[in-house]
Amino acid sequence: MRKRFPLFWKLYPPFLLIVLIPLLAVSWYADFSMRRFFLDHTATNLEARANLLRDQMTGYLQAEAWNKIDLLCKRAGKFADMRVTVIQLLGKVLGDSEVDPNLMENHSNRPEFVKAMSGETSVFTRYSDTLGESMMYLSVPLLDGEKYIGVLRVSVNVSAIDIKLERIHRDISLGGIAVALLATGASLLFSRRVSQPLEIIREGAEYFAKGQLSYRLPVFASKETALLARTMNDMAASLDERMQTIVGQRNELEAVLSSMVEGVIALDPKETIISINHTAARMFCRKHSELINRSVQEAIRNPDFHRFVRLAFQDETCRKEDLFFYINGEAVLESRSSALKNARGERIGTLIVLNDVTRLRHLENMRKDFAANVSHEIKTPLTAIKGFVETLKTGALNHPEEAVRFLGIIEKHTNRLNAIIDDLMKLSLIEQKTDKKEILLENRLLLPILQSARQVCQPMADEEALEIILSCEETLSINLNAALIEQAFVNLLDNAVKYSGAGGSIEIEVQHKDTELSVSFRDHGIGIAAEHLPRLFERFYRADPSRSRKLGGTGLGLAIVKHIVNAHAGKITVESSPGKGSEFVVHIPYRTS
């Protein structure tokens, strides 16, 4: 990945180079120009001096006055502060201002001599082997008419020039350094001035990106950066307002979804859960975080629900279906689907609404069973009554003995109908008073109520030679409705007597704790099979229908007991085994005085 540098480092080095590169170029050119100027000036000066000696040296050379030539070279070199050399046509040195010419080697191969013999004035700067120094040589040809007779060479030491140029170079360098330092400071200041506002704006943008939309950028002096800062501040304020609106709407939506008793699931086209309220999560006994952003097939394992989801995605219309789930027991969820669309009306998923109708469906089934049972229970005696009446009408009245027997049967079935209607009215009255909270509870002693219930059932117990044993504290009192609770005790004791058989005993025992009082009715009769216990308190439900009708039961006694106990905010439990008897226990909330 390509490394990104801050804006300052993108501005500062280029600005600095823009200043330093021309500065270095100017310094180098100035140094070069100064050196060239001094060298050209020295060469011009040497040429002027050579021209002053040229005619005199030509005369001495024509006269072959070698001593005078050497003497003139030494005198001219001493007064002009330069070296003067005269070279014969064949390269022999005739005179020199610094060295004895006889000791000097032949100069025919010197470049300044060679060029001068071609008729040109030559200038060369080179190292002198004789003097051991860097010298500038200027040579001019000496002519006798048009004939070359020698060469006059003048030279100066260029070390002095180098010293002067070094001093000038040092001054230029110091000036360049000063200018470079000023340029560095100016570039730094300019780069900072340009980059700092942008850096502050960048930091502000990071604050905005992190959601800190209340942060505000300072307004800068520059028109452009000030406009940019104001624009970003306005943008942040607008975004903050919109975010607050969105957050408020989201909170409202979450509050609505959380308050709904229905479960709501939103699915995307890939059947992934994009939203689910807590009610739906509770329906599946899962945490909200365990379901969100997961495939519906993975999160909710139910083939019928998966089929419902598939059909919902294929259908634009709303679907509705009851689905069975087995989560902590059987549950029935009424499932409804509708297309999930965006603001443009485009479908983006499916919305599933779940309503737990387990209790409702159970009540509906109970209502259906109740209607069927009531119809059956009433129809049976009515059919018998109708049959015997028709028998009497067709001639049985002429036989007094048969007529009396038939009327006895009719009376029996009429009493049974009357008992069923009385029990239904009692049950209805208890339910109404419980719903309206019209049942009056008073603090009463429990023993007299149990004794009264025993007195009601004692004649039937005596017929079966059953002993009813009662165990209860005389001073024990509790808040209750005496008439209703006595009815419940009578029904339980009546059942115990009916199903105990001849002989034996029935125990009534009262126990109490700090928060609960329990009254148990224990018999040692035929008992009840385990599969009948869960439905024992349903209306018209009989564990042994033929025996119950033979004993004259209506099938509503235990249902009445259950509703009376519920009206006292209590509960009733039962334990039983075939051949070992049954124990019904009434539990009522109790507070010690």
SETILUM-689072 format. One record per residue (C-alpha): residue in one letter; residue number from 0; z, x, y. Coordinates in steps of 0.1 Angstrom, whole numbers, plus 2048, in hexadecimal, padded with zeros to 3 digits. Layout:
! SETILUM-689072
> residuo	num	w	u	v
> A	NUM	Z	X	Y $
...
***
This chain:
! SETILUM-689072
> residuo	num	w	u	v
> M	0	800	800	800 $
> R	1	7F6	80D	822 $
> K	2	815	818	837 $
> R	3	818	805	857 $
> F	4	826	817	876 $
> P	5	838	807	894 $
> L	6	823	800	8B3 $
> F	7	835	81C	8C6 $
> W	8	828	836	8AE $
> K	9	805	827	8B1 $
> L	10	806	82A	8D7 $
> Y	11	81A	84A	8DF $
> P	12	806	864	8CB $
> P	13	7E4	858	8D7 $
> F	14	7F0	857	8FC $
> L	15	7FF	87A	8F8 $
> L	16	7DF	888	8E8 $
> I	17	7CA	879	903 $
> V	18	7DD	88E	91C $
> L	19	7E3	8AE	908 $
> I	20	7C0	8B3	8FA $
> P	21	7AF	8B3	91D $
> L	22	7CB	8C8	929 $
> L	23	7C6	8E2	90E $
> A	24	7A0	8E1	913 $
> V	25	7A4	8E6	939 $
> S	26	7BD	903	933 $
> W	27	7A6	914	91B $
> Y	28	788	90F	931 $
> A	29	79B	91C	950 $
> D	30	7A6	93B	93C $
> F	31	783	941	930 $
> S	32	774	93B	953 $
> M	33	78D	953	964 $
> R	34	786	96E	94B $
> R	35	761	96A	94F $
> F	36	765	96A	975 $
> F	37	779	98A	975 $
> L	38	761	99B	95D $
> D	39	743	990	972 $
> H	40	754	99B	992 $
> T	41	75C	9BD	982 $
> A	42	738	9C1	976 $
> T	43	72B	9B9	998 $
> N	44	742	9D2	9A8 $
> L	45	738	9ED	98F $
> E	46	714	9E6	995 $
> A	47	719	9EA	9BB $
> R	48	72B	A0B	9B6 $
> A	49	710	A17	99E $
> N	50	6F5	A0F	9B7 $
> L	51	708	A24	9D1 $
> L	52	707	A43	9BA $
> R	53	6E5	A3C	9AB $
> D	54	6CF	A4E	9C5 $
> Q	55	6E5	A6D	9C8 $
> M	56	6E8	A71	9A2 $
> T	57	6C2	A6D	99F $
> G	58	6BD	A8A	9B8 $
> Y	59	6D5	AA1	9A6 $
> L	60	6C5	A98	985 $
> Q	61	6A2	AA0	992 $
> A	62	6AF	AC1	9A0 $
> E	63	6C1	AC8	97F $
> A	64	6E2	ACE	991 $
> W	65	6F8	AC8	974 $
> N	66	718	AD5	984 $
> K	67	713	ABF	9A2 $
> I	68	70E	AA1	98C $
> D	69	72E	AA7	979 $
> L	70	741	AAE	99A $
> L	71	734	A8F	9AA $
> C	72	73E	A7A	98B $
> K	73	761	A87	98D $
> R	74	764	A82	9B3 $
> A	75	755	A5F	9B1 $
> G	76	76B	A55	994 $
> K	77	78A	A61	9A6 $
> F	78	784	A4F	9C6 $
> A	79	775	A2F	9B7 $
> D	80	78E	A2C	99B $
> M	81	774	A2A	981 $
> R	82	763	A40	967 $
> V	83	741	A4E	970 $
> T	84	729	A5D	956 $
> V	85	706	A6A	959 $
> I	86	6F1	A6C	939 $
> Q	87	6D1	A80	935 $
> L	88	6B2	A70	927 $
> L	89	6B9	A7E	904 $
> G	90	6DD	A71	904 $
> K	91	6EE	A91	90F $
> V	92	70B	A8B	927 $
> L	93	706	A9F	947 $
> G	94	725	A94	95A $
> D	95	744	A7F	955 $
> S	96	761	A77	96B $
> E	97	77B	A78	94F $
> V	98	770	A91	935 $
> D	99	75E	AB2	934 $
> P	100	73A	AA8	92D $
> N	101	735	AC6	916 $
> L	102	74F	AB8	8FF $
> M	103	740	A95	8FD $
> E	104	729	A8A	8E1 $
> N	105	706	A7E	8E6 $
> H	106	704	A5B	8F5 $
> S	107	6E1	A52	8EA $
> N	108	6EE	A37	8D2 $
> R	109	704	A26	8EC $
> P	110	6F9	A02	8F1 $
> E	111	6FB	A04	917 $
> F	112	6E6	A24	917 $
> V	113	6CC	A14	900 $
> K	114	6C9	9F5	915 $
> A	115	6C8	A09	936 $
> M	116	6AB	A1E	928 $
> S	117	698	9FE	924 $
> G	118	699	9F9	94A $
> E	119	6B6	9DF	94C $
> T	120	6D8	9E1	95B $
> S	121	6F0	9DC	93E $
> V	122	714	9D2	93C $
> F	123	729	9D7	91D $
> T	124	74E	9D4	916 $
> R	125	759	9E9	8F8 $
> Y	126	773	A01	8EC $
> S	127	76F	A25	8F7 $
> D	128	774	A3E	8DC $
> T	129	777	A5A	8F6 $
> L	130	792	A49	90B $
> G	131	7A1	A33	8F0 $
> E	132	7A0	A15	907 $
> S	133	78C	9F5	90B $
> M	134	772	9FB	926 $
> M	135	757	9E8	939 $
> Y	136	737	9FD	93B $
> L	137	71B	9F7	954 $
> S	138	6FC	A0D	951 $
> V	139	6DE	A10	969 $
> P	140	6BF	A25	962 $
> L	141	6B7	A43	978 $
> L	142	692	A46	980 $
> D	143	67B	A61	98D $
> G	144	660	A4A	99A $
> E	145	659	A35	97C $
> K	146	666	A4F	963 $
> Y	147	689	A4B	953 $
> I	148	69C	A6B	957 $
> G	149	6BF	A5F	94F $
> V	150	6DA	A45	950 $
> L	151	6F7	A40	968 $
> R	152	715	A2F	957 $
> V	153	733	A22	969 $
> S	154	751	A12	957 $
> V	155	774	A05	95E $
> N	156	791	9FE	948 $
> V	157	793	9D9	940 $
> S	158	7B8	9DA	937 $
> A	159	7C1	9D3	95B $
> I	160	7AB	9B5	95A $
> D	161	7BC	9A9	93A $
> I	162	7DE	9AE	94A $
> K	163	7D4	999	968 $
> L	164	7C4	97F	951 $
> E	165	7E4	97E	93C $
> R	166	7F8	977	95B $
> I	167	7E0	95B	965 $
> H	168	7E0	94E	942 $
> R	169	806	94D	942 $
> D	170	807	93A	962 $
> I	171	7ED	921	956 $
> S	172	801	91D	935 $
> L	173	821	916	948 $
> G	174	810	8FD	95D $
> G	175	800	8ED	93E $
> I	176	822	8EB	92D $
> A	177	831	8DA	94C $
> V	178	814	8C2	94D $
> A	179	817	8BC	928 $
> L	180	83C	8B4	92B $
> L	181	835	89C	947 $
> A	182	819	88D	933 $
> T	183	830	88A	915 $
> G	184	84A	878	92A $
> A	185	830	862	93A $
> S	186	821	859	919 $
> L	187	844	852	90A $
> L	188	84C	83B	928 $
> F	189	82B	829	926 $
> S	190	82D	825	901 $
> R	191	850	818	903 $
> R	192	846	800	91F $
> V	193	82A	7F2	90A $
> S	194	83A	7F2	8E8 $
> Q	195	85E	7E8	8F0 $
> P	196	856	7C4	8FB $
> L	197	840	7C0	8DC $
> E	198	85C	7CF	8C6 $
> I	199	875	7B6	8D5 $
> I	200	85C	79A	8CF $
> R	201	858	7A6	8AB $
> E	202	87E	7A5	8A6 $
> G	203	87F	782	8B5 $
> A	204	863	778	89D $
> E	205	879	785	880 $
> Y	206	896	770	88D $
> F	207	87E	752	88E $
> A	208	872	75A	86A $
> K	209	896	75B	85E $
> G	210	89B	738	86B $
> Q	211	8B0	742	88A $
> L	212	89B	72C	8A1 $
> S	213	8B7	72A	8BB $
> Y	214	8B0	74F	8C4 $
> R	215	89C	754	8E5 $
> L	216	887	771	8F0 $
> P	217	88D	781	913 $
> V	218	871	77C	92C $
> F	219	861	79E	935 $
> A	220	853	7AA	956 $
> S	221	830	7AD	949 $
> K	222	81B	78E	94D $
> E	223	80C	78F	92A $
> T	224	82D	797	917 $
> A	225	840	77D	92C $
> L	226	826	763	923 $
> L	227	828	76D	8FE $
> A	228	84E	76B	8FE $
> R	229	84E	749	90F $
> T	230	835	73C	8F6 $
> M	231	849	748	8D9 $
> N	232	869	739	8E7 $
> D	233	858	718	8EC $
> M	234	84A	71A	8C9 $
> A	235	86D	722	8BB $
> A	236	87C	705	8CE $
> S	237	861	6EE	8C1 $
> L	238	866	6FA	89E $
> D	239	88C	6F7	8A1 $
> E	240	888	6D3	8AC $
> R	241	870	6CB	890 $
> M	242	886	6DD	876 $
> Q	243	8A5	6C9	882 $
> T	244	890	6A9	87E $
> I	245	885	6B4	85B $
> V	246	8A8	6BE	851 $
> G	247	8B5	69D	85E $
> Q	248	89B	68A	84B $
> R	249	8A1	69E	82B $
> N	250	8C6	698	82E $
> E	251	8C1	673	833 $
> L	252	8A9	673	815 $
> E	253	8C2	686	7FF $
> A	254	8DE	66E	80A $
> V	255	8C8	650	801 $
> L	256	8BE	65F	7DF $
> S	257	8E2	66A	7D8 $
> S	258	8EF	647	7E1 $
> M	259	8D6	635	7CA $
> V	260	8E3	628	7A9 $
> E	261	8C0	62D	79B $
> G	262	8B4	64F	790 $
> V	263	896	65C	7A3 $
> I	264	87F	678	795 $
> A	265	860	686	7A7 $
> L	266	846	698	792 $
> D	267	829	6AD	79D $
> P	268	806	6AB	78C $
> K	269	812	6C6	773 $
> E	270	82F	6AF	769 $
> T	271	848	6C6	778 $
> I	272	868	6B7	788 $
> I	273	866	6BE	7AD $
> S	274	882	6A7	7B7 $
> I	275	89E	695	7A5 $
> N	276	8BD	683	7B2 $
> H	277	8DF	688	7A4 $
> T	278	8E0	665	795 $
> A	279	8C2	66E	77E $
> A	280	8D2	68F	775 $
> R	281	8F2	67D	76B $
> M	282	8DE	665	756 $
> F	283	8D3	682	741 $
> C	284	8F5	693	742 $
> R	285	8E5	6B2	752 $
> K	286	8EB	6C5	772 $
> H	287	8D3	6C0	78F $
> S	288	8CB	6E6	78F $
> E	289	8C2	6E5	76A $
> L	290	8A6	6CC	76F $
> I	291	896	6D5	790 $
> N	292	874	6E8	78E $
> R	293	873	6E4	769 $
> S	294	859	6D3	753 $
> V	295	863	6AF	74B $
> Q	296	85C	6B6	726 $
> E	297	874	6D3	727 $
> A	298	88F	6C2	73C $
> I	299	890	6A0	72C $
> R	300	889	69F	706 $
> N	301	87E	67C	6FF $
> P	302	85B	675	6F0 $
> D	303	85B	651	6FE $
> F	304	862	65E	721 $
> H	305	847	679	71E $
> R	306	82E	65E	714 $
> F	307	839	648	731 $
> V	308	834	666	749 $
> R	309	811	66D	73B $
> L	310	806	648	73F $
> A	311	815	648	762 $
> F	312	7FF	665	76D $
> Q	313	7E1	654	75E $
> D	314	7E7	632	76F $
> E	315	7E7	62C	794 $
> T	316	7FA	60B	790 $
> C	317	820	609	78B $
> R	318	82D	60A	768 $
> K	319	84E	5FB	75B $
> E	320	85D	600	739 $
> D	321	880	601	729 $
> L	322	886	623	718 $
> F	323	8A1	62C	6FF $
> F	324	8B4	64C	703 $
> Y	325	8D0	65A	6ED $
> I	326	8E6	66D	705 $
> N	327	90B	669	6FD $
> G	328	901	64A	6EB $
> E	329	8E4	632	6EE $
> A	330	8D8	62B	712 $
> V	331	8BC	614	71E $
> L	332	8AB	620	73E $
> E	333	893	609	74F $
> S	334	877	621	75A $
> R	335	85F	619	777 $
> S	336	843	630	783 $
> S	337	82E	631	7A2 $
> A	338	815	649	7B1 $
> L	339	824	664	7C8 $
> K	340	80D	669	7E6 $
> N	341	80D	67E	806 $
> A	342	807	674	82A $
> R	343	7E1	674	824 $
> G	344	7E4	65C	807 $
> E	345	7DB	677	7ED $
> R	346	7EE	675	7CC $
> I	347	804	694	7C8 $
> G	348	819	688	7AA $
> T	349	82C	66B	79B $
> L	350	84E	65C	7A4 $
> I	351	864	64F	787 $
> V	352	881	638	78F $
> L	353	89B	633	773 $
> N	354	8B4	617	772 $
> D	355	8D0	617	758 $
> V	356	8CE	5F4	749 $
> T	357	8E2	5FC	729 $
> R	358	8FE	5E4	732 $
> L	359	8E6	5CA	740 $
> R	360	8D1	5CB	720 $
> H	361	8F1	5CA	70C $
> L	362	8FD	5AB	71F $
> E	363	8DB	59B	71B $
> N	364	8DD	5A0	6F5 $
> M	365	901	593	6F6 $
> R	366	8F5	574	709 $
> K	367	8D9	56F	6F0 $
> D	368	8F1	573	6D3 $
> F	369	90A	55C	6E5 $
> A	370	8F1	541	6EA $
> A	371	8E5	544	6C6 $
> N	372	909	544	6B9 $
> V	373	914	527	6CF $
> S	374	8F6	513	6C4 $
> H	375	8FD	51C	6A0 $
> E	376	923	515	6A2 $
> I	377	91D	4F3	6B3 $
> K	378	8FF	4E9	69F $
> T	379	911	4ED	67E $
> P	380	92C	4D3	684 $
> L	381	914	4BC	697 $
> T	382	8FC	4BD	679 $
> A	383	919	4B4	662 $
> I	384	925	498	679 $
> K	385	902	48A	67C $
> G	386	8FC	48B	656 $
> F	387	91C	479	64E $
> V	388	917	45F	66A $
> E	389	8F4	458	65B $
> T	390	904	455	639 $
> L	391	91D	43C	646 $
> K	392	901	428	657 $
> T	393	8ED	427	637 $
> G	394	908	414	623 $
> A	395	926	42C	61F $
> L	396	93B	414	634 $
> N	397	93A	3FB	617 $
> H	398	94E	414	603 $
> P	399	970	418	615 $
> E	400	97B	437	602 $
> E	401	95A	44A	609 $
> A	402	95A	43E	62D $
> V	403	97E	44B	633 $
> R	404	974	46D	623 $
> F	405	955	46F	639 $
> L	406	968	466	658 $
> G	407	982	481	650 $
> I	408	966	49B	64E $
> I	409	957	48E	66F $
> E	410	979	491	67F $
> K	411	97D	4B5	672 $
> H	412	95B	4C0	680 $
> T	413	963	4AE	6A1 $
> N	414	983	4C1	6A3 $
> R	415	970	4E1	69D $
> L	416	958	4D9	6B9 $
> N	417	975	4D1	6D0 $
> A	418	986	4F3	6C7 $
> I	419	965	506	6CE $
> I	420	961	4F5	6F0 $
> D	421	986	4FA	6F8 $
> D	422	983	51F	6F0 $
> L	423	963	523	704 $
> M	424	973	512	722 $
> K	425	991	529	71F $
> L	426	97B	547	71D $
> S	427	966	53C	73B $
> L	428	985	534	74F $
> I	429	994	557	748 $
> E	430	974	568	751 $
> Q	431	971	555	772 $
> K	432	995	55B	77C $
> T	433	991	580	773 $
> D	434	972	584	788 $
> K	435	983	572	7A5 $
> K	436	9A4	585	7A0 $
> E	437	9B6	563	79E $
> I	438	9CC	56C	780 $
> L	439	9F0	56E	78D $
> L	440	A06	589	77E $
> E	441	A2C	586	77F $
> N	442	A47	59C	772 $
> R	443	A53	58B	752 $
> L	444	A68	593	734 $
> L	445	A51	59B	716 $
> L	446	A68	590	6FA $
> P	447	A68	56A	702 $
> I	448	A42	56A	703 $
> L	449	A40	57A	6E1 $
> Q	450	A5A	562	6D3 $
> S	451	A46	545	6E0 $
> A	452	A26	552	6D0 $
> R	453	A39	557	6AF $
> Q	454	A47	533	6B1 $
> V	455	A23	525	6B5 $
> C	456	A17	537	696 $
> Q	457	A37	534	681 $
> P	458	A2D	513	66F $
> M	459	A0D	523	662 $
> A	460	A1F	542	658 $
> D	461	A39	52E	645 $
> E	462	A1D	51D	632 $
> E	463	A11	540	626 $
> A	464	A35	54C	621 $
> L	465	A30	568	63B $
> E	466	A4C	578	64E $
> I	467	A45	580	673 $
> I	468	A5A	59E	67D $
> L	469	A5E	5A3	6A3 $
> S	470	A6A	5C4	6B3 $
> C	471	A6E	5C4	6D9 $
> E	472	A89	5CD	6F2 $
> E	473	A9A	5AF	702 $
> T	474	A99	5BE	725 $
> L	475	A75	5CA	725 $
> S	476	A61	5BA	741 $
> I	477	A3D	5BE	74D $
> N	478	A25	5B0	767 $
> L	479	A0F	596	755 $
> N	480	A03	572	754 $
> A	481	A1A	562	73A $
> A	482	A03	546	730 $
> L	483	9E5	55C	72A $
> I	484	9F7	578	719 $
> E	485	A08	55F	702 $
> Q	486	9E6	550	6F9 $
> A	487	9DA	574	6F0 $
> F	488	9F9	57A	6DB $
> V	489	9F5	558	6C9 $
> N	490	9D0	55F	6C1 $
> L	491	9D9	582	6B2 $
> L	492	9F7	574	69F $
> D	493	9E2	557	693 $
> N	494	9C7	56F	686 $
> A	495	9E2	584	674 $
> V	496	9F0	565	663 $
> K	497	9CD	559	658 $
> Y	498	9C2	57A	649 $
> S	499	9E3	586	63A $
> G	500	9E4	56F	61B $
> A	501	A03	561	60B $
> G	502	A23	575	60C $
> G	503	A29	595	61F $
> S	504	A31	59B	643 $
> I	505	A22	59F	666 $
> E	506	A32	5B8	67E $
> I	507	A32	5B5	6A4 $
> E	508	A3E	5D5	6B4 $
> V	509	A40	5DD	6D9 $
> Q	510	A41	601	6E6 $
> H	511	A3F	60D	70A $
> K	512	A3A	62E	71C $
> D	513	A3A	637	741 $
> T	514	A18	629	747 $
> E	515	A0F	612	72A $
> L	516	A1E	5F6	715 $
> S	517	A10	5EF	6F2 $
> V	518	A14	5D0	6DD $
> S	519	A08	5D4	6B9 $
> F	520	A01	5B8	69F $
> R	521	A01	5C7	67C $
> D	522	9F8	5B4	65D $
> H	523	9F3	5BE	638 $
> G	524	9D7	5A7	630 $
> I	525	9B2	5AA	626 $
> G	526	9A9	5C3	642 $
> I	527	988	5C8	654 $
> A	528	96B	5DF	64A $
> A	529	964	5FC	663 $
> E	530	941	5F0	66C $
> H	531	94F	5D0	67A $
> L	532	969	5DF	691 $
> P	533	952	5E7	6AF $
> R	534	946	5C3	6B2 $
> L	535	966	5B2	6A9 $
> F	536	96D	5A5	6CC $
> E	537	94B	597	6D2 $
> R	538	948	571	6D5 $
> F	539	942	55F	6B4 $
> Y	540	941	57F	6A1 $
> R	541	952	57D	67F $
> A	542	958	598	666 $
> D	543	958	57E	64A $
> P	544	946	55E	657 $
> S	545	94D	549	638 $
> R	546	972	550	637 $
> S	547	975	54C	65D $
> R	548	966	529	65C $
> K	549	97B	520	63E $
> L	550	99A	529	652 $
> G	551	98E	515	670 $
> G	552	987	531	688 $
> T	553	96F	52D	6A6 $
> G	554	965	552	6A9 $
> L	555	972	553	6CD $
> G	556	997	55C	6C7 $
> L	557	993	582	6CA $
> A	558	97A	57F	6E6 $
> I	559	995	56B	6FA $
> V	560	9AF	585	6F2 $
> K	561	998	5A1	6FF $
> H	562	991	58F	720 $
> I	563	9B6	587	725 $
> V	564	9C0	5AC	71F $
> N	565	9A4	5B7	736 $
> A	566	9B1	59F	751 $
> H	567	9D2	5B3	74F $
> A	568	9BF	5D4	753 $
> G	569	9C7	5DD	72F $
> K	570	9B4	5E3	70F $
> I	571	9B7	5D8	6EA $
> T	572	9B1	5EF	6CC $
> V	573	9AF	5E8	6A7 $
> E	574	9B4	5FC	688 $
> S	575	9AC	5ED	666 $
> S	576	9A2	5F6	642 $
> P	577	997	5DD	627 $
> G	578	9B4	5D3	611 $
> K	579	9CE	5E5	626 $
> G	580	9D1	5CD	644 $
> S	581	9CA	5D0	669 $
> E	582	9DC	5DA	688 $
> F	583	9D3	5CC	6AB $
> V	584	9E3	5DE	6C8 $
> V	585	9E4	5D0	6EC $
> H	586	9E8	5EB	707 $
> I	587	9F3	5E0	729 $
> P	588	9FA	5F7	748 $
> Y	589	A20	5FA	74D $
> R	590	A36	60A	767 $
> T	591	A5A	610	762 $
> S	592	A72	602	77C $
***
